[in-house]
Amino acid sequence: MHVAHLSLVDFRSYPGLELELRPGTTTFVGLNGQGKTNLVEAIGYAATLGSHRVAGDAPLVRQGAQRAVVRAQLVRGERRALIELEITPGRANRARLNGAPLRRPRELLGVLRTVLFAPEDLALVKGDPDGRRRYLDDLLVTRWPRLAGVRSDYERVLRQRTALLKSAGAALRSGRADASTLDVWDEHLAAVGSELLAARLALLEDLRGPASEAYRTVSGGQGELELGYRSSLPVLSEGAATAAGGALPPREELRLALLAATAEQRKAELERGVCLVGPHRDDLVLTLGGMPAKGYASHGESWSVALGLRLASYRLLREDDEHTDPGGPVLVLDDVFAELDAGRRERLAQVVAGAEQVLVTAAVPEDVPQALRGSGADRVLVSTGSAVRGD
């Protein structure tokens, strides 16, 4: 798969843009603040309906404009597809596929697949658990778009249950209110939470081997990366169910475990007004040589772990599409090489050079390893509001 044409209207710094792209490597070159990342952010948005830089849509719309439009023409083997997204902060976004309106933008998920490497990836190792949960859930949705609905439903149930705990806590504790409403939301949380949790655990099993192999590659064979899962559920607390090669608990067992845990924690939840049990409390555990990567890994090791996770994502997605799209997902490397030492630069470049399409941003061409800027590579010169193909 590759993006053949990108069209932007009032997206970030671009009043209007028409840019042809080709398979192979394209490097977007320009000084910082000129709009290089805005281009790959638009492609990422077309794939995931979200930005790797901001949580909301408002910053994506050019100042003074009411809406932004992103169009991406895709080529997948012999087939072509046109994605169109209209981003309107404060209102429902609209989407089209091959000119036909879609009921919901999330119906576009899976049409364009991307794997993004960015400086923010270091937070996967050094940051809080929410970033690691988001990594898992984003990859889940990319592999299996139907799980976008599960993820959305869980977030909705979590908001509703948390609001109930806060508003009715005092009355429920004193017995002046009926607890049946909370019981209903407990059931909802357990039902949708168990589905999300089961999907995460299955994904983790698929990730372990590729992540370990990718870490060895980019680190130059230094150390061993292991992935684990820390859960708020006692059934998973000992780690046996999430050990490599271990049998995963069935979804019904997870649902019952969630129900039991919410019942056990109800008093504490009512006192604190928060949900203390569920996938939103869990963490992806990254271990190097038996020690937690967070707090123990060096800066270089942390980068190798983050790159290993992204490369594992790429390998899984490419294997998923092996028969329908041998080229695999579009790889996006947003200002990553400037963050890496020479060895990691070269090893990463060698790994990704075989992708059908690699999009790289860099302040200067010399930041990009020779493996990605050799014969046949394209260069796009970026300045404020414009992007033109260079020599």
DRENDO-1510 file (C-alpha; in Angstrom, 1 decimal, always signed):
<recs>
REC; n; res; u; v; w
REC; 1; MET; +0.0; +0.0; +0.0 .
REC; 2; HIS; +1.1; +3.6; -0.6 .
REC; 3; VAL; -0.4; +7.1; -0.6 .
REC; 4; ALA; -0.3; +8.3; -4.2 .
REC; 5; HIS; -1.8; +11.8; -3.6 .
REC; 6; LEU; -2.4; +14.0; -0.6 .
REC; 7; SER; -4.7; +17.0; -0.7 .
REC; 8; LEU; -5.2; +19.4; +2.2 .
REC; 9; VAL; -7.5; +22.4; +2.8 .
REC; 10; ASP; -7.0; +24.5; +5.9 .
REC; 11; PHE; -5.2; +21.7; +7.7 .
REC; 12; ARG; -2.7; +23.1; +10.2 .
REC; 13; SER; -0.4; +25.5; +8.3 .
REC; 14; TYR; -1.7; +24.7; +4.8 .
REC; 15; PRO; -4.4; +26.8; +3.2 .
REC; 16; GLY; -4.3; +24.4; +0.3 .
REC; 17; LEU; -2.0; +21.6; -0.9 .
REC; 18; GLU; -1.8; +19.1; -3.7 .
REC; 19; LEU; +1.1; +16.7; -3.4 .
REC; 20; GLU; +1.8; +13.6; -5.5 .
REC; 21; LEU; +3.7; +10.8; -3.7 .
REC; 22; ARG; +5.3; +7.7; -5.0 .
REC; 23; PRO; +6.3; +4.3; -3.6 .
REC; 24; GLY; +9.7; +4.1; -2.0 .
REC; 25; THR; +11.2; +6.7; +0.4 .
REC; 26; THR; +10.1; +10.3; +0.4 .
REC; 27; THR; +11.9; +12.7; +2.7 .
REC; 28; PHE; +10.2; +16.0; +3.7 .
REC; 29; VAL; +13.0; +18.5; +4.4 .
REC; 30; GLY; +12.7; +21.9; +5.9 .
REC; 31; LEU; +13.5; +24.0; +9.0 .
REC; 32; ASN; +11.7; +23.4; +12.2 .
REC; 33; GLY; +8.3; +24.9; +12.3 .
REC; 34; GLN; +7.8; +24.9; +8.6 .
REC; 35; GLY; +5.1; +22.2; +8.4 .
REC; 36; LYS; +6.9; +18.9; +7.8 .
REC; 37; THR; +5.2; +17.1; +10.6 .
REC; 38; ASN; +1.8; +18.6; +9.6 .
REC; 39; LEU; +2.0; +16.6; +6.3 .
REC; 40; VAL; +2.6; +13.2; +7.9 .
REC; 41; GLU; +0.2; +14.1; +10.7 .
REC; 42; ALA; -2.5; +14.5; +8.0 .
REC; 43; ILE; -1.7; +11.0; +6.6 .
REC; 44; GLY; -1.8; +9.6; +10.1 .
REC; 45; TYR; -5.2; +11.2; +10.7 .
REC; 46; ALA; -6.6; +9.7; +7.6 .
REC; 47; ALA; -5.5; +6.3; +8.9 .
REC; 48; THR; -6.4; +6.5; +12.6 .
REC; 49; LEU; -8.8; +9.5; +12.9 .
REC; 50; GLY; -6.5; +10.9; +15.5 .
REC; 51; SER; -3.2; +12.9; +15.8 .
REC; 52; HIS; +0.0; +11.7; +17.4 .
REC; 53; ARG; +0.6; +15.3; +18.7 .
REC; 54; VAL; -2.7; +16.5; +20.1 .
REC; 55; ALA; -5.8; +15.0; +21.7 .
REC; 56; GLY; -8.5; +17.1; +20.1 .
REC; 57; ASP; -9.3; +18.2; +16.6 .
REC; 58; ALA; -9.3; +22.0; +17.1 .
REC; 59; PRO; -5.5; +22.5; +16.6 .
REC; 60; LEU; -5.7; +20.7; +13.2 .
REC; 61; VAL; -7.8; +23.5; +11.7 .
REC; 62; ARG; -5.9; +26.4; +10.3 .
REC; 63; GLN; -6.3; +29.6; +12.4 .
REC; 64; GLY; -9.3; +31.6; +11.1 .
REC; 65; ALA; -10.8; +28.6; +9.2 .
REC; 66; GLN; -14.0; +26.8; +10.2 .
REC; 67; ARG; -13.0; +23.4; +9.0 .
REC; 68; ALA; -10.2; +21.4; +7.5 .
REC; 69; VAL; -10.3; +18.8; +4.8 .
REC; 70; VAL; -7.9; +15.8; +4.3 .
REC; 71; ARG; -8.0; +13.7; +1.1 .
REC; 72; ALA; -5.7; +10.8; +0.5 .
REC; 73; GLN; -5.6; +8.7; -2.7 .
REC; 74; LEU; -4.4; +5.2; -1.9 .
REC; 75; VAL; -3.0; +2.4; -4.1 .
REC; 76; ARG; -3.2; -1.1; -2.8 .
REC; 77; GLY; -2.0; -3.6; -5.4 .
REC; 78; GLU; -4.3; -3.0; -8.5 .
REC; 79; ARG; -6.9; -1.2; -6.5 .
REC; 80; ARG; -7.3; +2.5; -5.7 .
REC; 81; ALA; -9.3; +4.2; -2.9 .
REC; 82; LEU; -10.0; +7.8; -2.0 .
REC; 83; ILE; -10.4; +8.8; +1.6 .
REC; 84; GLU; -11.9; +12.1; +2.4 .
REC; 85; LEU; -12.3; +13.6; +5.9 .
REC; 86; GLU; -13.9; +16.9; +6.9 .
REC; 87; ILE; -12.8; +18.0; +10.3 .
REC; 88; THR; -15.1; +20.5; +12.1 .
REC; 89; PRO; -14.3; +21.2; +15.8 .
REC; 90; GLY; -17.3; +21.2; +18.0 .
REC; 91; ARG; -19.4; +19.2; +15.4 .
REC; 92; ALA; -19.4; +15.7; +14.1 .
REC; 93; ASN; -16.7; +15.1; +11.5 .
REC; 94; ARG; -17.7; +13.7; +8.1 .
REC; 95; ALA; -16.1; +11.1; +6.0 .
REC; 96; ARG; -16.3; +9.7; +2.4 .
REC; 97; LEU; -14.8; +6.7; +0.8 .
REC; 98; ASN; -14.6; +6.7; -3.0 .
REC; 99; GLY; -17.0; +9.6; -3.0 .
REC; 100; ALA; -19.7; +7.8; -1.0 .
REC; 101; PRO; -20.7; +9.4; +2.4 .
REC; 102; LEU; -20.1; +7.1; +5.4 .
REC; 103; ARG; -22.4; +7.0; +8.5 .
REC; 104; ARG; -19.5; +7.4; +10.8 .
REC; 105; PRO; -15.9; +8.3; +10.2 .
REC; 106; ARG; -14.7; +5.2; +12.0 .
REC; 107; GLU; -15.9; +3.2; +9.1 .
REC; 108; LEU; -12.7; +4.4; +7.4 .
REC; 109; LEU; -10.5; +2.6; +9.9 .
REC; 110; GLY; -8.5; -0.2; +8.2 .
REC; 111; VAL; -8.6; +1.4; +4.7 .
REC; 112; LEU; -5.2; +3.1; +5.2 .
REC; 113; ARG; -2.8; +1.5; +7.6 .
REC; 114; THR; +0.3; +3.4; +8.9 .
REC; 115; VAL; +2.9; +2.8; +11.5 .
REC; 116; LEU; +4.3; +6.0; +13.0 .
REC; 117; PHE; +7.7; +6.6; +14.6 .
REC; 118; ALA; +8.0; +9.9; +16.4 .
REC; 119; PRO; +10.1; +11.5; +19.3 .
REC; 120; GLU; +7.0; +11.2; +21.4 .
REC; 121; ASP; +7.5; +7.4; +21.3 .
REC; 122; LEU; +10.1; +7.7; +24.1 .
REC; 123; ALA; +7.1; +8.1; +26.5 .
REC; 124; LEU; +6.1; +4.5; +25.7 .
REC; 125; VAL; +9.1; +3.6; +28.0 .
REC; 126; LYS; +9.5; +6.5; +30.3 .
REC; 127; GLY; +6.0; +7.8; +30.5 .
REC; 128; ASP; +2.8; +6.9; +32.4 .
REC; 129; PRO; +0.8; +3.7; +31.7 .
REC; 130; ASP; -1.9; +5.5; +29.7 .
REC; 131; GLY; +0.6; +5.9; +26.8 .
REC; 132; ARG; +1.3; +2.2; +26.8 .
REC; 133; ARG; -2.4; +1.3; +27.0 .
REC; 134; ARG; -3.0; +3.7; +24.1 .
REC; 135; TYR; -0.2; +1.9; +22.1 .
REC; 136; LEU; -2.0; -1.4; +22.6 .
REC; 137; ASP; -5.5; -0.1; +21.8 .
REC; 138; ASP; -4.4; +1.8; +18.8 .
REC; 139; LEU; -2.7; -1.3; +17.4 .
REC; 140; LEU; -5.8; -3.3; +18.2 .
REC; 141; VAL; -8.0; -1.0; +16.2 .
REC; 142; THR; -5.6; -0.9; +13.3 .
REC; 143; ARG; -5.6; -4.7; +13.1 .
REC; 144; TRP; -9.2; -5.2; +13.8 .
REC; 145; PRO; -11.2; -2.0; +13.1 .
REC; 146; ARG; -14.4; -3.5; +14.7 .
REC; 147; LEU; -12.7; -3.0; +18.1 .
REC; 148; ALA; -13.0; +0.7; +17.7 .
REC; 149; GLY; -16.6; +0.3; +18.8 .
REC; 150; VAL; -15.5; -1.8; +21.8 .
REC; 151; ARG; -13.0; +0.8; +22.8 .
REC; 152; SER; -15.5; +3.6; +22.4 .
REC; 153; ASP; -18.2; +1.7; +24.3 .
REC; 154; TYR; -15.8; +1.0; +27.2 .
REC; 155; GLU; -14.8; +4.7; +27.4 .
REC; 156; ARG; -18.5; +5.6; +27.5 .
REC; 157; VAL; -19.4; +3.1; +30.2 .
REC; 158; LEU; -16.4; +4.2; +32.2 .
REC; 159; ARG; -17.5; +7.9; +32.1 .
REC; 160; GLN; -21.1; +7.0; +33.0 .
REC; 161; ARG; -20.1; +4.8; +35.9 .
REC; 162; THR; -17.5; +7.3; +37.2 .
REC; 163; ALA; -20.2; +10.1; +37.1 .
REC; 164; LEU; -22.6; +7.8; +39.1 .
REC; 165; LEU; -19.9; +7.0; +41.7 .
REC; 166; LYS; -19.3; +10.7; +42.2 .
REC; 167; SER; -22.9; +11.9; +42.2 .
REC; 168; ALA; -24.5; +9.1; +44.2 .
REC; 169; GLY; -21.6; +8.1; +46.4 .
REC; 170; ALA; -22.8; +9.7; +49.6 .
REC; 171; ALA; -26.4; +8.6; +49.2 .
REC; 172; LEU; -25.4; +5.0; +48.4 .
REC; 173; ARG; -23.0; +4.8; +51.3 .
REC; 174; SER; -25.7; +5.9; +53.7 .
REC; 175; GLY; -28.3; +3.6; +52.2 .
REC; 176; ARG; -30.6; +6.4; +51.0 .
REC; 177; ALA; -30.3; +5.4; +47.4 .
REC; 178; ASP; -30.9; +2.2; +45.4 .
REC; 179; ALA; -27.6; +0.5; +44.3 .
REC; 180; SER; -29.4; -1.3; +41.4 .
REC; 181; THR; -28.3; +1.4; +38.9 .
REC; 182; LEU; -24.7; +0.9; +39.9 .
REC; 183; ASP; -25.2; -2.8; +39.5 .
REC; 184; VAL; -26.3; -2.3; +35.9 .
REC; 185; TRP; -23.2; -0.2; +35.1 .
REC; 186; ASP; -21.1; -2.9; +36.8 .
REC; 187; GLU; -22.5; -5.4; +34.3 .
REC; 188; HIS; -21.8; -3.1; +31.4 .
REC; 189; LEU; -18.3; -2.5; +32.5 .
REC; 190; ALA; -17.6; -6.2; +32.9 .
REC; 191; ALA; -19.1; -7.1; +29.5 .
REC; 192; VAL; -17.3; -4.6; +27.4 .
REC; 193; GLY; -14.2; -4.5; +29.6 .
REC; 194; SER; -13.7; -8.2; +29.3 .
REC; 195; GLU; -13.8; -8.0; +25.5 .
REC; 196; LEU; -11.2; -5.2; +25.4 .
REC; 197; LEU; -9.0; -7.0; +28.0 .
REC; 198; ALA; -9.2; -10.4; +26.1 .
REC; 199; ALA; -8.2; -8.6; +22.9 .
REC; 200; ARG; -5.2; -6.9; +24.6 .
REC; 201; LEU; -4.0; -10.2; +26.0 .
REC; 202; ALA; -4.2; -11.9; +22.6 .
REC; 203; LEU; -2.4; -9.0; +21.0 .
REC; 204; LEU; +0.3; -9.2; +23.6 .
REC; 205; GLU; +0.9; -12.9; +22.7 .
REC; 206; ASP; +1.4; -11.9; +19.1 .
REC; 207; LEU; +3.7; -9.0; +20.0 .
REC; 208; ARG; +6.2; -10.8; +22.2 .
REC; 209; GLY; +8.3; -12.5; +19.6 .
REC; 210; PRO; +8.4; -9.6; +17.1 .
REC; 211; ALA; +9.2; -7.0; +19.8 .
REC; 212; SER; +12.0; -9.1; +21.2 .
REC; 213; GLU; +13.5; -9.7; +17.8 .
REC; 214; ALA; +13.1; -6.0; +16.7 .
REC; 215; TYR; +14.8; -4.9; +20.0 .
REC; 216; ARG; +17.8; -7.1; +19.3 .
REC; 217; THR; +18.1; -5.7; +15.8 .
REC; 218; VAL; +18.0; -2.0; +16.6 .
REC; 219; SER; +20.1; -2.4; +19.8 .
REC; 220; GLY; +22.8; -4.4; +18.1 .
REC; 221; GLY; +22.0; -7.5; +20.1 .
REC; 222; GLN; +22.3; -5.9; +23.5 .
REC; 223; GLY; +19.9; -7.4; +26.1 .
REC; 224; GLU; +16.5; -9.0; +25.8 .
REC; 225; LEU; +13.2; -7.2; +25.8 .
REC; 226; GLU; +10.2; -9.0; +27.5 .
REC; 227; LEU; +6.6; -7.9; +27.5 .
REC; 228; GLY; +4.1; -8.5; +30.3 .
REC; 229; TYR; +0.7; -7.3; +31.4 .
REC; 230; ARG; -0.1; -5.8; +34.8 .
REC; 231; SER; -3.8; -6.1; +35.5 .
REC; 232; SER; -6.1; -4.9; +38.3 .
REC; 233; LEU; -7.7; -8.3; +38.3 .
REC; 234; PRO; -6.6; -11.0; +40.7 .
REC; 235; VAL; -7.0; -13.7; +38.0 .
REC; 236; LEU; -4.1; -12.0; +36.2 .
REC; 237; SER; -2.2; -10.5; +39.1 .
REC; 238; GLU; +0.3; -13.4; +39.4 .
REC; 239; GLY; +1.2; -13.0; +35.7 .
REC; 240; ALA; +0.8; -16.8; +34.9 .
REC; 241; ALA; -1.9; -16.1; +32.4 .
REC; 242; THR; +0.2; -13.5; +30.6 .
REC; 243; ALA; +3.4; -15.4; +30.6 .
REC; 244; ALA; +4.8; -16.2; +27.1 .
REC; 245; GLY; +3.2; -19.4; +25.9 .
REC; 246; GLY; +0.7; -19.4; +28.8 .
REC; 247; ALA; -3.0; -20.2; +28.2 .
REC; 248; LEU; -5.1; -17.0; +28.1 .
REC; 249; PRO; -8.2; -17.0; +30.3 .
REC; 250; PRO; -11.4; -17.1; +28.4 .
REC; 251; ARG; -13.5; -14.0; +28.0 .
REC; 252; GLU; -16.3; -15.3; +30.3 .
REC; 253; GLU; -13.7; -15.8; +33.1 .
REC; 254; LEU; -12.5; -12.3; +32.6 .
REC; 255; ARG; -16.1; -10.9; +32.7 .
REC; 256; LEU; -16.8; -12.8; +36.0 .
REC; 257; ALA; -13.5; -11.6; +37.4 .
REC; 258; LEU; -14.3; -8.0; +36.6 .
REC; 259; LEU; -17.7; -8.3; +38.3 .
REC; 260; ALA; -16.2; -9.8; +41.4 .
REC; 261; ALA; -13.5; -7.2; +41.5 .
REC; 262; THR; -15.9; -4.3; +41.2 .
REC; 263; ALA; -18.0; -5.8; +44.0 .
REC; 264; GLU; -15.0; -6.1; +46.2 .
REC; 265; GLN; -13.9; -2.5; +45.5 .
REC; 266; ARG; -17.3; -0.9; +45.6 .
REC; 267; LYS; -16.8; +0.7; +49.0 .
REC; 268; ALA; -13.4; +2.2; +48.1 .
REC; 269; GLU; -14.8; +3.3; +44.7 .
REC; 270; LEU; -17.7; +5.1; +46.4 .
REC; 271; GLU; -15.4; +6.8; +48.8 .
REC; 272; ARG; -13.0; +8.0; +46.1 .
REC; 273; GLY; -15.5; +8.5; +43.3 .
REC; 274; VAL; -13.4; +6.6; +40.7 .
REC; 275; CYS; -13.4; +3.2; +39.0 .
REC; 276; LEU; -10.6; +1.2; +40.5 .
REC; 277; VAL; -11.0; -1.9; +38.4 .
REC; 278; GLY; -10.8; -2.4; +34.6 .
REC; 279; PRO; -8.6; -2.2; +31.6 .
REC; 280; HIS; -8.2; +1.6; +32.2 .
REC; 281; ARG; -6.1; +0.7; +35.3 .
REC; 282; ASP; -3.8; -1.8; +33.5 .
REC; 283; ASP; -0.3; -1.4; +32.1 .
REC; 284; LEU; +2.0; -2.9; +29.5 .
REC; 285; VAL; +5.1; -4.0; +31.4 .
REC; 286; LEU; +8.5; -3.6; +29.5 .
REC; 287; THR; +11.4; -5.5; +31.0 .
REC; 288; LEU; +15.1; -5.5; +30.0 .
REC; 289; GLY; +17.3; -8.2; +31.5 .
REC; 290; GLY; +14.8; -8.9; +34.3 .
REC; 291; MET; +14.6; -5.2; +35.3 .
REC; 292; PRO; +11.8; -2.7; +34.5 .
REC; 293; ALA; +12.8; -0.6; +31.4 .
REC; 294; LYS; +11.2; +2.5; +33.0 .
REC; 295; GLY; +13.7; +3.9; +35.5 .
REC; 296; TYR; +16.5; +1.4; +34.6 .
REC; 297; ALA; +17.0; +1.6; +30.9 .
REC; 298; SER; +19.5; +4.1; +29.5 .
REC; 299; HIS; +18.4; +6.7; +27.0 .
REC; 300; GLY; +19.7; +4.6; +24.1 .
REC; 301; GLU; +18.1; +1.4; +25.5 .
REC; 302; SER; +14.8; +3.3; +25.9 .
REC; 303; TRP; +14.9; +4.3; +22.3 .
REC; 304; SER; +15.6; +0.7; +21.2 .
REC; 305; VAL; +12.6; -0.5; +23.2 .
REC; 306; ALA; +10.3; +2.2; +21.7 .
REC; 307; LEU; +11.6; +1.4; +18.2 .
REC; 308; GLY; +11.2; -2.3; +18.9 .
REC; 309; LEU; +7.5; -1.8; +19.8 .
REC; 310; ARG; +6.8; +0.1; +16.6 .
REC; 311; LEU; +8.7; -2.3; +14.4 .
REC; 312; ALA; +6.7; -5.2; +16.0 .
REC; 313; SER; +3.5; -3.3; +15.1 .
REC; 314; TYR; +4.8; -3.0; +11.5 .
REC; 315; ARG; +5.6; -6.7; +11.3 .
REC; 316; LEU; +2.2; -7.8; +12.6 .
REC; 317; LEU; +0.3; -5.5; +10.2 .
REC; 318; ARG; +2.4; -6.7; +7.3 .
REC; 319; GLU; +1.8; -10.3; +8.2 .
REC; 320; ASP; -1.9; -9.6; +8.5 .
REC; 321; ASP; -1.9; -8.3; +4.9 .
REC; 322; GLU; +0.6; -10.8; +3.5 .
REC; 323; HIS; -1.9; -12.2; +0.9 .
REC; 324; THR; -3.9; -9.0; +0.1 .
REC; 325; ASP; -1.2; -6.3; +0.4 .
REC; 326; PRO; +2.3; -7.6; +0.4 .
REC; 327; GLY; +3.7; -4.1; +0.6 .
REC; 328; GLY; +2.4; -3.7; +4.2 .
REC; 329; PRO; +1.4; -0.5; +5.9 .
REC; 330; VAL; +2.9; +3.0; +5.2 .
REC; 331; LEU; +5.8; +3.7; +7.5 .
REC; 332; VAL; +6.1; +7.3; +8.8 .
REC; 333; LEU; +9.3; +8.4; +10.6 .
REC; 334; ASP; +8.7; +11.8; +12.0 .
REC; 335; ASP; +12.0; +13.5; +12.9 .
REC; 336; VAL; +13.2; +10.3; +14.5 .
REC; 337; PHE; +16.7; +10.1; +13.1 .
REC; 338; ALA; +17.8; +13.3; +14.8 .
REC; 339; GLU; +17.1; +11.6; +18.1 .
REC; 340; LEU; +19.2; +8.5; +17.5 .
REC; 341; ASP; +22.9; +7.7; +17.6 .
REC; 342; ALA; +24.6; +6.6; +14.4 .
REC; 343; GLY; +24.3; +2.9; +15.0 .
REC; 344; ARG; +20.6; +2.9; +15.7 .
REC; 345; ARG; +20.0; +5.2; +12.8 .
REC; 346; GLU; +21.6; +2.8; +10.4 .
REC; 347; ARG; +20.0; -0.3; +11.9 .
REC; 348; LEU; +16.6; +1.2; +11.8 .
REC; 349; ALA; +17.1; +2.4; +8.2 .
REC; 350; GLN; +18.1; -1.1; +7.1 .
REC; 351; VAL; +15.0; -2.6; +8.6 .
REC; 352; VAL; +12.4; -0.2; +7.1 .
REC; 353; ALA; +14.1; +0.3; +3.7 .
REC; 354; GLY; +12.1; -2.7; +2.3 .
REC; 355; ALA; +8.7; -1.1; +3.0 .
REC; 356; GLU; +6.6; -0.2; +0.0 .
REC; 357; GLN; +6.4; +3.4; +1.2 .
REC; 358; VAL; +8.5; +5.2; +3.8 .
REC; 359; LEU; +7.8; +8.9; +4.6 .
REC; 360; VAL; +10.5; +10.7; +6.6 .
REC; 361; THR; +10.7; +14.2; +8.0 .
REC; 362; ALA; +14.1; +15.8; +8.7 .
REC; 363; ALA; +15.5; +19.3; +9.2 .
REC; 364; VAL; +18.5; +18.5; +7.0 .
REC; 365; PRO; +19.0; +15.6; +4.5 .
REC; 366; GLU; +22.1; +14.5; +6.3 .
REC; 367; ASP; +20.0; +13.3; +9.2 .
REC; 368; VAL; +18.6; +10.6; +7.0 .
REC; 369; PRO; +20.7; +7.5; +6.6 .
REC; 370; GLN; +22.1; +6.7; +3.2 .
REC; 371; ALA; +19.9; +3.6; +3.0 .
REC; 372; LEU; +16.9; +5.8; +2.8 .
REC; 373; ARG; +18.2; +8.6; +0.6 .
REC; 374; GLY; +19.9; +6.7; -2.1 .
REC; 375; SER; +19.0; +6.2; -5.7 .
REC; 376; GLY; +15.3; +6.5; -6.4 .
REC; 377; ALA; +14.4; +8.3; -3.1 .
REC; 378; ASP; +12.3; +11.5; -3.4 .
REC; 379; ARG; +12.8; +14.8; -1.6 .
REC; 380; VAL; +10.0; +17.3; -0.8 .
REC; 381; LEU; +11.1; +20.8; +0.2 .
REC; 382; VAL; +8.8; +22.2; +2.9 .
REC; 383; SER; +8.3; +25.8; +3.8 .
REC; 384; THR; +5.4; +27.6; +5.5 .
REC; 385; GLY; +2.3; +26.7; +3.6 .
REC; 386; SER; +4.0; +24.9; +0.7 .
REC; 387; ALA; +5.6; +21.6; -0.1 .
REC; 388; VAL; +7.3; +21.1; -3.5 .
REC; 389; ARG; +9.3; +18.2; -5.0 .
REC; 390; GLY; +13.1; +19.0; -5.0 .
REC; 391; ASP; +16.0; +17.6; -6.9 .
</recs>
